[in-house]
Amino acid sequence: MTSNASRARIALERLEAEDPRGHALQLLAAMAWCLLGGLGSTAESVGWGVLLAIALIRLPKSWVAYRPAIRDPAWILMGAWWLWGLLSLTWAVPGTDLVEGMKPYRWLLTPLLLWPVAGRPLVLLSCLGIGVFIQTVATLAMSWGPDGFTSYLEMRGLANLGDLSWQLTIALILAAAAVRFAPWRLLPGGLAMLAVASIAVAHAAFRFSLVTIALVVAVLIVRPRGGWSSSGRWILIATLLSVGAALVLHDDAAVVERTRHEMTQLRSLRWDQAVFRAGSSRGGGLVASVDFIAERPWFGSGRGSYPTLIAEWAEVRTAAEPKYAEIYESISRITNPHNIYMLSWVEGGVISVLLATAGLWTLAVRLWRRAARDPIMATALAIYTAVLVGSFISIIEFRAPGGLIALCMAISRNPCSLRRDEIDDA
């Protein structure tokens, strides 16, 4: 019996053969979008617009190949999550910005724009790698001053700080994947990229990056399946152990300094106030989220209601404990709990959090299965691991991580790098 993945592959190969010029144009647009996505939101928007236009022009010929993409369970669940959020605006609490709540997530459309050319995953991932590596080099150049590299909030790149944290992290992930899977002739380039990305991440000192990289390394070592005779595994392990040792010995590295400073600050506070201060006051945002969920657990407070709720919560807490007014004021500026599950539950209730969780982890399971035998899928899984980490401690519903979700989703449905007899159903 022909599997769904095999039928999808056959349909896309037929489409490419029947419309080679349209395929080439859409592939070039997708490559440009991946590359520009590593440079900044403005450039990415231009690339996305071109990709959309070409996909629409080509639609009369390509629509017959779209069945696997629009029936993708992960895509359907994420789309249903967004639609439920729109519905929740009808019962949103007073003060909710309804216009802001109606804004679409265009990355939900992106997997469909990438689908006809998803059979070229290595090309798309390579373009993404070029983009984020340019961003990494530019960030180091722009952050260099008389006293050396600046760090954290003082760093400057081609993108805003929120996007920069993702781009530097993805640069390191793709460099690690290159060291893990690239042939010997490309290994020096992979090691050089890994060194440059490690310097940038160490100076940026984003907690998100450090947690992500630890898990990504584990993923790249375990996937694909096989014996431990692979030299790539040992080279990656040895390289990253060397990087870790260098950070430990370099005691004044930004990442070490920032961690030490925060731990000292937290130890000086009462335990509950330390929880509020943790993670640049994000701990307080999560504590507040629990209170919001307890008040309206089933249907939530409406999409986009979190800023209104946190402002009111901080005001009430400040009135009750004036001596901690500074802490509560800091928490009131956290307009997103940096946790997609808590945010979904607060704003859309139980149904919203179930849809978000199911969509994100359905895609994770698919990538995990297919990464067992395919380095390209393992690389996509490594990138998606960053999204999964971000789903707990960052914001993943905006452009940069949303684009990563879209790219991984498109690649995951079309395992063209595998031989036909190796494609499993999903």
N, C-alpha and C positions, 0 to 999 in steps of 0.2 A: 504494500500500500504506500502511495506517495504521501509524504508528510506535508504539513502546512508550510514548513520552512522550504522544502524542496519545490513546492508549487510556487511560492513567492519568488524563489530564485529563478525558476524557469520563466515566469512572467516578466521579470525585470530584464533578463537576458534577451528575451524576444523584443521588448520595448527598445532596448539599446540598438538592436540590430535593425529594427524598422525605422528608427529616428536617430541616426548617429549624430547629426548636426545639433539637434535639440538636446540630446544627451550631453554632448561636449559643452554646450553653453551652460546647461544647468550644473554640470560638474564644476566648471570654472567659477560660477557664481557661488556654489557651496564652498569651494576652496577659499575663495575670497572672504566669505562670511566667517569661516573658521579662523583664518589668519587675522582678520580685523577684530574678531572677538577677543583676541589676546592683547589688543592695543588700547581699547577704551570703548565706552558706551556710544559715543557719537559715531565713530568709525564703524562700529558693529551695526548701528541702526541703518547706515547707508548700505552696507553689504546685505543686510536682511531685506531691505526694500528692493534691491536688484534681484535677489533670489526669489522673492515673492512674485515680482513681475514676470520673470522667466517661467516660473512654475505655472502661473496662470495662463500664459501664452501657450504653453505646452500641454495644458490640461486636456484639450480635445483628443490628443493621442495617448496621454499617459493615464487617463482615469481608469482604464480597464485593469491596470496593475495595482490599484490602490486598495483592493479588498483586504489584504493582510494588515495594512497599516491602520485602516479605520476600524478593524475588528480586534485590534491589539488590546487585551484586557487592561494593561497598565495605562494606556492612553485613554481608554474609556473611563476608568476609575478616576484618573486625574481630571478629566473633563467634567465628570459628574461632581467632583469635589468643588470645582470652580462654579458650576451652575448652582449647586446648593448654597454656596456663599452668596451668589446674587439673590437667590430666593430669601436668604436670611435678612436681607435689607428691609423686607416688609415688616419685620418685627424688631428692627434695630432700636437700641436705647436712644433716648433723646440726646442730641449733641453729636451723633455720628455723622461724619462727612459722607453723605450718600453718593456724591459725585466721585469721590476718591474710591469708594467701595465698588463702584460700577466699572472701574478700569479693568480691561482684559489683561490676561497674561498671554502675550503673543508667543511666548515660547511653547505654549500648548499647540499652536499651529505649526511650529517649526519642524517637528518630526515628519509631517506630511510634505513639507517643502524639500526635505532631505531624502525622502523615501526613494524616489526614482534613481538616485545616484548613491544609495547606501551600499551598493555592491563594491564601492571603492573605499572601504574603511581606512586602509593604510594611508591613502592620499589625504583624506580628511583629517586624520589624527596628525599626520606630518605637518599639514598647514597650521593646525592649532599649535603644534609644538614650535613652529617658526615664529608665530605671533607672540606667544608667551615668552619665548627666549629673547626676542627683540625688546619686549617690555621689561624683562629682567635686567638686561644690559643697560637699557635707558634709565631704569630706576637707580642702578648703582652709579651711573655717570651723573645723574641729576642730584643724587644725594651725597655726592662727595664734596667735602669742604676743607677748610684749613686744618681742622682737627680730625680729619678722617671721615668715615661714613656717618651720616646721621642715622637715627633709629626711630622706629615705631611711628608716632604721629608726625614726626618731622621729616619723614622720608617723602620724596617726591618722585612721581613717575608720569607716564603718559595717560594714566587713568586716575579716577578718584580713589580714595583710600579703601572704600568698600570693595570695589572691583579689584584693586591691587592685591589685596589679601588672597583672593582666589587665583589671580593670574600667577603670582609668585609660587603659590602652592602647586598649581598644575604644572608649572615649568619644572619643578623639582620631581614631581611624579613622573612626567614623561621622560625626564633625564634618567631616572631610576629604571624605568621600563626599557629605555634604550640600552643601558648597561646590562640589564637582565636578558634581553632577547636579541640584541643586534649581533650581526656576524662580527668576527674578529677584526676585520678591516675597518669597521665603524666604531669599535670600542673606544679608541682614544677620543673621538669626538663626543661620545656619550659621557665619558669620564670628565671631560672639560666642561660640558654643559652642567653636569651634576655638581661640580665644584663651584661654578658661578652661581647656580641656583641656591646652593647651600649657604654661600656668603650672604646672598640677598635675604633669604629666609631668616638666617641668624640675626641679622641686623634689624629686620622688620619686627621680629619678636612677637608675631601673632600666635596666641595660644592655640587657635584653631589649626594653624599650619602644623604645629608640633604634634598634636594629637593625631591629626590626619596622617602624617607621614609615617608614624609608628605603625598604624594599621595597614597602610598601603604597602609598606615593606613586607609585612606578614603575608598579604595577599599575593604579591609578586613572587614570593618564595614558595608558597604553597601551590599556586596555579601557574601553568597547567600541571596536571597530575604527572607523576613520573618519579623515577629514582633520583637520588641526590647526586648522581654523577654529572649532572649538568654544570658546566663551568660557570655559566651565567649566575646561578644561584650563589655560588661561593664568592664570585667577584663582587656581586652586589652587597652581600653580607660584610665582606672585608672592607669595602669602600665606605659603607655607612658606619661601621664600627670605628673606622679611622676618623670620620667626620665628627662622630659623637665624642671620641677621645679628645679631639682638638678643641671642641667647645668646653669640655670639662677643664682642660688645662688652661684655656684662655678665659680666665675667671671674670674678666671685665666685659665679656661679650654681652650685647644688648639683651639677648634672651635670658641670660643668667641674671643680669642686673635687675631686669623687670620682675622676674619671678621672686628674687630675694626681697625686693622692695615691697611687693604686694603681701608676701607672707609676714613681713615685719609689721605692716600696717594692720593686717587682720588680727594678729596676736594682741594688739593693743586695745581691741574692742571687746565688748560683751559678746557672748557667742551668737546671740540672735542678730545683733547688729553686724557682726562679722559675716553672717550669711547674707544679709542685705547688701553688704559692700562687695561680696565676692564677684569676680568676673566683671569689674568696672560697673558695679551696681546691678548687673544682670540677675544676680541671685535674688535681689529684691523684686525684680520684675516677675520671676518665677513664683515667688511666695505670693505676690499679689494675684497672679494667674489662678492659683489654687483657690483663693477667696472668690474670684469671679466665677469660677466653675461651680463652686459650692452654691452660689446664689442662683445660677441658671444653667444647670448641668445638661438638660436634654436638648434644648434648641439654641442655646448660646445667646449672645447679646447683639448679634448682627455683624456682618462683615465690615471691617474698618472701625469697629467700636473700641478697640483696645486703647488708643490714645486718650479717648474720653474717659474710659474707666480708670486708667492709671492715674490721670490727673485728679480725679475725684478721690481715689483711694489715698493718694499722697496728701491731699488736703485734710482728709479726716484724720489720718495718722499724725500729721503735724500738729493739729489742734489737740490731740490726746497726749502727745509727747513733744512739746516745743523744743526741748533740748536736743532732739535729733532732727531738727528741721532741715539741716544741711543734707543729711542722708536721704530724707524723703524727697527733697527737691531734686537730688541727683537721680533718684529712682523715677521721678515723674518725667524725666527726659528720655527714659527708655520706652519709646513708643512701640516697641516690638519685643516680645519675650525671648527672641532668638532661639525659638524652639517651635518648629512647625506643628508639632502635635498639641502643645499647649495653646498655641495661637488658634489652631483650628477648633479646639474644644471650647475656648473662650468665646469665639465669634460665631461658631456654627453648631456647637453642641456635639452630642455623641455621633450623629450621622457624619458630620464633617470630619471628625478625627478618624473615624473608621475608614472613610473613603481615602483620605490623605495617606494613612498608614498602608492600606491595601495597595494603592497605586505605586507608592515608592518602593515597597518591599516585593511586590510582584516583579517589577523590573530587576531588582537586586537578585532575586532567586534565578531568574532567567539568565542573567549575566554570569552568575556563579556556576550554573550548570554548563554553559557553553564555554566558559573559560577553562574548563577541565582539559580541553584538547587544543586550544587555539590561543597563541600569544596575542593576537589582535584583540580577541574578546577579553583576555586577561588584562590587557592595557585599558580597555574600556571599563572593565570592572574596577581597576585601580582608580581611574578618574571618578567613577560613580561612588566609590568609597568616600571620597571627599564630600560628595553631596550627602551621603548618609550621616557622616560625622556632623556636617553642617546642619542637618535636620534637627539635631539635639542642641547645638551650641551656637548656631549662627542663623542668618536669614537666607533661605534658599529660594524664595518666591520672586526674587528680582532677576535682572537680565543675565548676569554672569553665570550663576549656578543654574538658572533656568535653561540657558543655552546648553550647558553640559548635560542636563537631563535629556533634552531634546536630541542631542547628538548620540548619546549612549542608547537611547530608545530606538532611534533609526538603525544604528549599527546592530543592535541586539536582535532585531527581527530578520536580518538578512545575513546569515553566516556564510558569505561567499568565499571566505578564505579556507573553508573546509572542503574536502573532497565530497562529491555527491553522496557516496556511501557512508559518510561520517555524520551527515546532518541529522540531528535528532529533532523530534517535534517539540514544540513549546506551547 
